[in-house]
Amino acid sequence: MPSPLFLFIISVNIMKKKSFNFLISYLLTCAMTTSALASVTIIGTRVIFPASEKEVTVRLDNRGDQPALVQAWIDNGNPNEAVDKINVPFVLLPPVFRMEANKGQTLRIVFTGANLPANKESIFWLNVLDIPPRDKSLANQNQLQMAIRSRIKLFYRPAQFDHAQANEAASGIVWRHGSKSNSLSATNNSSFYVNVSQINAEDSVGHKLVSEKGEMLAPGETKEFSLKGMSNNQIKTTFNYQYLDDFGAARKVESKIIQ
């Protein structure tokens, strides 16, 4: 599932120190319940934009019991850049709209024809900001409004590439021993972005080793993965890893470390 980022819109008349401390505690509590707060959701965990198409669509659902004001935009990878400063080769329609409770909305992503690499994928990010309505019954009182921002990857894929080639690329990562005993180095020699979600390995005496976190490998990029597990022994040559395909599904690959 996409990971939401938070924008807190606070409407107050006077904020005393006591109220401020309560607010901080409340925000920390809210940060631990993101899934319960997200009413407007993106259907899918990534967007693939084939260069052979002029536009693609993305579906949103408002699963809440209240209408929501939604703003959508695409960025280059900087989540903090002001929307009006972002320059991307796409037009997103509609950029701002109201979603009724328990209704859906289709976003159109239109490519403007910019000159992007023809020999490898390019990555962008789709952002959806869900702004809930103010409670009119509390119009004369201090209110805390919480807007939830969801952000997923958008891959622009040159016309000569397809799903099968993307899977082949993800299965063809070159693995070597890392700089530490409990680490592996991965090199992506393909033209695709590869999302490695998990690594499962063993050391020479059979201790289980699992990757601490997933990583995305850009075309031509090398990254090191740390493995957690009680071991100071060398990692066995054979192991398996999982990557996320075009539909966000995890696929398992048996692999070997190059000596």
N, C-alpha and C positions, 0 to 999 in steps of 0.2 A: 504494500500500500504506500501511496505517496506520504512523505513526511511533512505535516503542516508547520509553518512558521507563524509567529503571533505578532499582531499589531493591536495594541490596546488603545482604544479611543476613550478617553476619560473626560466626562463632563461634570465639572464641580464648580461650586460658587466659592467656598472657602475650604481649604484642606489643612486641618490641624495635624500636628505631629502624630497624635494618637490615631487619627483616621488614616494617615499615610502608612503607619506600621501595619494596620489592619489590611490595607490595600495590598501591600507587598505579600503578606501571608496568603491572601486570597489568590493573587496571581500565581504564586508558587503551587497552590493547590490545583488551580485550573490547568497549569502546565503539565500536570500528571494525568489529566483526563482528556487528552486531545481528541481521542476517537469519539467520545461521547458528545463533544462540542461541534464537530464538523457536520453541518447539515447539507451543504452543497458539496457533492463529491464528483471527482473526475472518473469516468468509466475507462479503466485501463491504467497501466502504470508507465506507459511510454507511448510516444507517437512516432511512427515511421512515415516519412514524407518521401516517396519515390520521385526522382527527378522527372520521370515520364508523366507525372500528374501535374495539373495546374493548381489543384487545391485538394485538401483532405479535410475531413470533419472529425470533431471530437464531441462526445456526448457528455453532458452534465446532468446530474439528478439532484433535486432538492428533496431530501428525505426527511426534512423537518416539518413541523406543524405550523410554521410561520413563513411568510414571504421573505425574500432576501434580496438585497441589492448586490449585484455581482460585477466586479471589474476583472477583465482578463487581458493579459499581455504576454509578449514573448521577450526574453532577454538573451544576452550573449554568454551568460555564465556568472555575472556579478549580481547577486540577489539584492544588493543594497543600492543599485543605481536607480536614480529617479526615472520614472516611466517616460516622462517627456524628453529625457536625454538619450534614451536607448535608440540605437540604429540597427535594425535587423531587416533582412530581405523578405519580410512577410507582412501581410495585412491580416489582422484578426477581426472577424465580424460575428456578432456585434462586440465592441470592446467594453461597453457598459450596458447592463440590462437588469430588469427586475425578474426574479423567478418566484412564481407562486408556490405555495406549500404543496409538496408531493407531486410536483410537475418536473418536466425535463426541458432541456435546452440544447440545441446543437450549435457548436462553434464552427465557423468556417475559417480555415487557415489557408490563405492565398499566397502563393509565391510570386514575388514581384520581378523575378528575372535577373537577380544580381549574379555576379560572376563568382560562383563557389567552386572549390576543387572538384575536378571530374574524376580523379583517381582515388578518392577516399571520402568517407563520410564526414559531414560537418555536424556539430552539436549545438543545439540551442535549448532553451528551457521555457516551457509553458507555465504561466502563473495564473491562478484563479483565487481572487480575494472575495470571501463571503462576509458581507457586512449585514448583520441582523438588524431588524427595525428597533427603534426606540420604544420603550413601554410608555404609551401615552398616559396611562394612569399614574405614572411617576414623573409627570412633566415638570413639577415644581420641586422635585427632589434631586439630590446628587445621584447620578447613574454611572455604571461601568458598562461600556459596550465593548464587546470582544469580537474583532474581525479575524477570521482564520484564513491564512494563505496556504494554499497547496501548490506544489511545484513539481513538475515531472519533466523528464528529458524528451526532447524532440530531435530526432536524427534525420538529417537531410541526406538521402542516399542516391548516389549517381545511378543513371539509368541502366548501366550494364551489370549492376549487382542485384541479388535477390535474397529471399529468405534462406534458401539452401546454402548459398555461399556464406551467409552470415553465420550459420551453424557450423560450417566447415572451418571458418576462421576461428571461432570460439574453441573448437576442438583441437586446433593446431597451435596453441600457445606453447612456447619453448620454456621449459623449466630447468633451473639450475639451483645448486645449493646457494643459500644466501650468505650474508656476511656474518651471521650468528648461527649457532648450532641449531636453534629452533626457528629457522626461517627458510623461505624459498624465494627465489627470484624468478619472476615471470616476464617474458618478452612477447609482445604482440607484434608479429611481423606482417599482419594483415592490413587491409584498408578499412576495417570495421572497428567501431568501439565495442569492447568486450567487457561485460559486467560479470566478474567472478564473485559469486555470492558466498561460497564456502569451500574450504579445503579440508580433506580428511586424510591423515597420514599416520604412520607408525614409526617409532624409532627402531633401532637394531635389536632391541630386546622385547618389542611388542607393546610398548606404551602408546596409548592413543594420543594423537596430536590433532588439534582443530584450529583453523584460522581464527584470529581474534576479531576480524571484521572483513567485510567485503570491500572490493576495490573495482573501479572502472579503469580499464587500460585503453588509452587512446591509440590510434594507428601508429605503429613504430615505437611505442612507449615500453619501458621496462620499469617494473615496480617490485618492491620486496614485501612479502607477506610474513608477518610474525605468527607463529603457531604456539598455542597455549597447551601446556601439559607438563607433568613432572619428568623432565628428561634432560640429560646432558650428552646423550648419545646421538650419533649421526642418524639422520632420517633415512628410512628405507627408500630404495630407488623407485619402487612402484607405489602409487597412491591414486586418489581420485579427487576431482574437484567438481563443483557445480557452477554453471553460468546461467544467466537469465536470457531467454530467447526473445524474439520480437514481440511476443505476446505476454512477456513477464513470467513465463513458466520456467521453473528450475530444471535444467538438464544435466545429467551426470556424465562425466567423462573419465575413463581410466587413462592414466598417463604415466610417464616415466621421467626421472630426472636425468638430464644429460651430464655425464661425468666430465 
